[in-house]
Amino acid sequence: MSSSFGLYLIGFIILIIGLALGAHLAGMPTTWIAVGVICLLGIGILSAVKKTQTGSRAGTGSAGTGAGTRPGGNPPRY
């Protein structure tokens, strides 16, 4: 696990704890707080992976030989 991934995830977990505590103090049912925490954890993991991803997958978005694409993998604009 890279350090930027870990820092991003730790910050997101702290945010989730604060939101869950606020929801608890506002009187929300515990079941819905748990559902929100699980959903936010999933979003946090997905966004942490996306933000800390390296460029190793660049140019793989096109099927076939890549004809008609620029070196960056984007199709030409007309």
Sequence and secondary structure as in RCSB ss.txt:
>XXXX:A:sequence
MSSSFGLYLIGFIILIIGLALGAHLAGMPTTWIAVGVICLLGIGILSAVKKTQTGSRAGTGSAGTGAGTRPGGNP
PRY
>XXXX:A:secstr
  HHHHHHHHHHHHHHHHHHHHHHHTT  HHHHHHHHHHHHHHHHHHHHHHT  GGGTT SS TT TT  TTS  
   
